[in-house]
């Protein structure tokens, strides 16, 4: 592979949307940030220099970072933040991966404005396992806030109130014509007729799973989270924050005398407030004769709470599982784990207003532990052998309190705080059941695991039954991915092989839930062989 150099200068930039101008933290003055393109096998050297007053880290979402955990990016997990005036070179090699991923800030809510596509092309002269596209177009979903996200975080995390909603959803930073004062900020996808386009769809939104559809066009799903899938056709798809999908779009054989809206709006399972508005872009056919006033067709998106569509869609996702791209599902399991994920309550701190039930504070947890961010990075403290007082290596292997997880709420009010790691010897094969729990009501949680892809071997509603449910697991061609929706009021079972030494974050990719503590970390120990050990830290690794 080749070595590719990028420079990310973190700087303020005025950006205007919906007639509101805000000074935003950006990469190189761009919103959304620049696109990174590499090939499988390439080394990336990305120098991030911080010219703003906020602390910064950048995460390369979905990149496995084999033995290079120092470049992963979550603040206080693998590194201390890059402080004002400092820089850090993220240095990693893309091993055995190709597809659509993205990068984003991994500290506070800065990914509201710091995100961009990360595209890994196959090795030179290696074709896609599907029709060669005429053109490839990344479409990255995001959110626009008229006010500073810092104020919004304060509200969501300190008061323990409901999630704050953004003012618009965006495609490539553009809200589109369905919002006030936004018509000129519309993504226009100009296409020719009778061609195949590859759309690289990325959900970088902070707090919403999104349905996506293009009027009068069928999309063929060929990849999810940078893993090739068995192709299937759909009118609509669902993408959770942290998920990516490649679809083929075949344009009409003849020039149509219409233009077509592509749009996205949320899938909502929670009880809180949400933005029920719709981002729209336009698929515009190029014609040799100037065309004016063509009719505009709009797609029909599913109802906001359409869980049955979401279930059906996720059941259709299967790994390609071909000879060239096998699905290496762990068949023999060393560790069976059961984690509850969900919202709960913890006591309200003194002198705070808490908006949870009976004056409690909303907290989110995994096995009833709400993660407390340490003041030094976990990976650094592990590597230097100074974990005392930083973290505990005893993450609970089952929930503290068993209950009917999906029964009458509130039923998850036993949250404790802590910085606890689940320790795994090198090459442990893990089966993890993630069970949704509720307090005011159940809610879908897109769980993201750093450092690994996992296989989604089963899912269902209600309480997981360890005697019955495993009989229906798919161990042949389950989808392999890095972010999975834990179904609202249900469970999902995943399998992965802990073949990557380091400290790996796992969290809900809804920023508001991450803020409330729905996160934990795994510590995967070094193997015996030299090529099974975490590489030493780079010399420019930031200090806390
Ligand atoms: Cu895309 Cu830990 O995040």
Boltz pocket constraint, residues with backbone or C-beta under 6 A from the ligand:
constraints:
  - pocket:
      binder: B
      contacts: [[A, 59], [A, 61], [A, 74], [A, 104], [A, 106], [A, 242], [A, 448], [A, 450], [A, 505], [A, 507], [A, 509]]
      max_distance: 6.0
